[in-house]
Amino acid sequence: MVNTLRGHDCVRNGQCQVNSAVFSPDGQTILTASRDKTAKLWDNDGNLITTLNQDSCWHVHIKDYHCGLTSAVFSPDGTKIITTSKDKTAKLWEHNGELIHIFNGHSDWVNSALFSQDGDQILTASEDGTAKLWNKDGNLIKTLKGHSEAVKKALFSPDGNHIITVSDDNTAKIWDL
């Protein structure tokens, strides 16, 4: 082991489960997302750079952790971050922690999100059984319906012409864009 990243707040809710961790595209920064309703940026030495707060839901169902973050990812160029949450939203942030846009439209937790390879589109997957394709300005392009249970992940194909979704209904579905 090289390092341990510590700093998510276990005091607020008694648990600080870290739900995702990814390296930035250049490998110089690490992004973590936690049940404590924060995403944190770290340098490779484990020093905290900044914290993105999911303030919009801090007052809601604290004991049930309904607003904890479920994932966080970098844009392909590393300048933007998208977080997903149990508050039914995805949020687009500048690398410095400034909130750019809130993606509303799911009726249940948002499990994951992903940028397209060019960074112009965002794909979200939700407990509501759908995946949604958005432009980076927050406009909904398409809703992918067809699963009978939660969609855990949605991914772009390498050529950008298809999306694959995986669900708790024990299926993976391929969609045309």
C-alpha positions as CSV (number, residue, x, y, z in Angstrom):
1,M,0.0,0.0,0.0
2,V,1.2,3.5,-0.9
3,N,-1.3,5.7,0.8
4,T,-4.7,5.9,2.6
5,L,-7.1,8.8,1.9
6,R,-8.9,9.8,5.0
7,G,-11.2,12.8,5.5
8,H,-14.7,11.8,4.8
9,D,-16.8,12.8,7.8
10,C,-18.0,9.8,9.8
11,V,-19.3,12.0,12.6
12,R,-22.2,13.5,10.6
13,N,-23.9,10.2,10.0
14,G,-22.0,7.5,11.7
15,Q,-20.9,6.0,8.4
16,C,-18.5,7.3,5.8
17,Q,-18.7,4.6,3.2
18,V,-16.7,5.7,0.2
19,N,-18.7,4.6,-2.8
20,S,-16.4,5.5,-5.6
21,A,-12.8,6.6,-6.3
22,V,-11.2,7.4,-9.7
23,F,-8.0,8.9,-11.0
24,S,-8.1,12.1,-13.1
25,P,-7.3,11.5,-16.8
26,D,-3.8,12.9,-16.2
27,G,-3.3,10.7,-13.1
28,Q,-2.4,13.6,-10.9
29,T,-5.7,13.9,-8.9
30,I,-8.0,11.4,-7.2
31,L,-11.7,11.9,-6.8
32,T,-13.7,10.1,-4.0
33,A,-17.4,10.2,-3.3
34,S,-19.0,9.2,0.0
35,R,-22.2,8.6,1.9
36,D,-21.2,11.7,3.9
37,K,-22.6,13.8,1.0
38,T,-19.2,15.0,-0.2
39,A,-16.9,14.4,-3.1
40,K,-13.2,15.1,-2.4
41,L,-10.3,15.9,-4.6
42,W,-6.9,14.7,-3.5
43,D,-3.4,14.9,-4.8
44,N,-1.4,11.7,-5.2
45,D,0.3,12.2,-1.8
46,G,-3.1,12.1,-0.1
47,N,-3.4,15.8,0.6
48,L,-7.0,17.1,0.3
49,I,-7.3,19.7,-2.5
50,T,-11.0,20.6,-2.3
51,T,-14.4,19.3,-1.2
52,L,-17.6,19.4,-3.2
53,N,-20.6,19.5,-0.8
54,Q,-24.0,18.0,-1.6
55,D,-25.7,20.8,0.5
56,S,-29.0,20.6,-1.2
57,C,-30.0,17.5,0.8
58,W,-28.2,17.8,4.1
59,H,-31.4,18.3,6.0
60,V,-33.3,15.4,4.4
61,H,-33.5,12.0,6.0
62,I,-30.0,12.2,7.6
63,K,-30.5,8.9,9.5
64,D,-31.4,7.0,6.3
65,Y,-28.6,8.5,4.2
66,H,-31.0,9.3,1.4
67,C,-28.7,12.0,0.0
68,G,-25.3,10.4,0.1
69,L,-23.3,10.5,-3.0
70,T,-23.3,7.3,-5.1
71,S,-20.5,8.1,-7.6
72,A,-18.2,10.8,-9.0
73,V,-16.3,10.9,-12.2
74,F,-14.0,13.2,-14.2
75,S,-14.7,14.5,-17.7
76,P,-12.3,13.2,-20.3
77,D,-10.2,16.4,-20.2
78,G,-10.2,16.4,-16.4
79,T,-11.7,19.9,-16.0
80,K,-15.2,18.9,-14.9
81,I,-16.7,16.5,-12.4
82,I,-20.1,14.9,-12.2
83,T,-21.5,13.5,-9.0
84,T,-24.6,11.4,-8.5
85,S,-26.7,11.2,-5.5
86,K,-29.5,9.6,-3.6
87,D,-31.3,13.0,-3.9
88,K,-32.3,11.9,-7.4
89,T,-29.9,14.3,-9.1
90,A,-26.6,14.4,-10.9
91,K,-24.5,17.6,-10.5
92,L,-21.9,19.0,-12.8
93,W,-19.0,20.8,-11.2
94,E,-15.9,22.7,-12.2
95,H,-12.6,21.1,-11.0
96,N,-12.3,23.9,-8.4
97,G,-15.6,22.9,-6.8
98,E,-18.0,25.5,-8.4
99,L,-21.4,24.0,-9.2
100,I,-22.3,24.4,-12.9
101,H,-25.6,22.6,-13.3
102,I,-28.0,20.2,-11.6
103,F,-29.5,17.4,-13.7
104,N,-33.1,16.8,-12.5
105,G,-35.4,14.2,-14.1
106,H,-34.9,10.9,-12.4
107,S,-37.6,9.8,-9.9
108,D,-35.2,7.8,-7.7
109,W,-31.5,7.6,-6.7
110,V,-29.0,8.3,-9.5
111,N,-26.5,5.4,-9.2
112,S,-23.9,6.5,-11.7
113,A,-23.0,8.9,-14.5
114,L,-20.5,9.0,-17.3
115,F,-19.2,11.6,-19.8
116,S,-19.1,10.8,-23.5
117,Q,-15.6,10.6,-24.9
118,D,-15.8,14.2,-26.2
119,G,-17.3,15.4,-22.9
120,D,-20.3,16.9,-24.6
121,Q,-22.9,14.4,-23.3
122,I,-23.6,12.9,-19.9
123,L,-25.3,9.5,-19.3
124,T,-27.0,8.8,-16.0
125,A,-28.3,5.5,-14.6
126,S,-31.0,5.4,-11.9
127,E,-32.9,3.2,-9.4
128,D,-36.0,4.4,-11.3
129,G,-35.2,1.8,-14.0
130,T,-34.0,4.3,-16.6
131,A,-30.9,5.8,-18.1
132,K,-30.9,9.3,-19.4
133,L,-28.7,11.0,-22.0
134,W,-28.1,14.8,-21.4
135,N,-26.1,17.4,-23.2
136,K,-23.5,19.2,-21.0
137,D,-25.9,22.1,-20.6
138,G,-28.4,20.0,-18.8
139,N,-30.9,19.4,-21.6
140,L,-32.4,16.0,-21.7
141,I,-31.7,14.3,-25.1
142,K,-33.2,10.8,-24.5
143,T,-34.6,8.6,-21.8
144,L,-33.8,4.9,-22.1
145,K,-36.7,2.8,-20.7
146,G,-36.9,-1.0,-20.9
147,H,-35.5,-2.4,-17.6
148,S,-37.9,-3.6,-15.0
149,E,-35.6,-2.8,-12.1
150,A,-32.8,-0.3,-11.2
151,V,-30.2,0.6,-13.8
152,K,-26.9,0.5,-12.0
153,K,-24.6,1.6,-14.8
154,A,-24.8,3.0,-18.3
155,L,-21.8,3.1,-20.6
156,F,-21.0,4.5,-24.1
157,S,-19.6,2.2,-26.7
158,P,-16.0,3.1,-27.8
159,D,-17.4,4.4,-31.2
160,G,-20.0,6.5,-29.4
161,N,-22.9,5.0,-31.4
162,H,-24.4,2.8,-28.7
163,I,-25.1,2.7,-25.0
164,I,-25.1,-0.4,-22.8
165,T,-27.1,-0.5,-19.5
166,V,-26.9,-3.0,-16.7
167,S,-29.7,-3.6,-14.3
168,D,-30.9,-5.4,-11.2
169,D,-33.4,-7.2,-13.5
170,N,-30.4,-9.4,-14.5
171,T,-30.1,-8.0,-18.0
172,A,-27.8,-5.8,-20.0
173,K,-29.4,-3.9,-22.8
174,I,-27.7,-2.3,-25.9
175,W,-29.3,0.9,-27.3
176,D,-28.7,2.9,-30.4
177,L,-27.9,6.6,-30.1
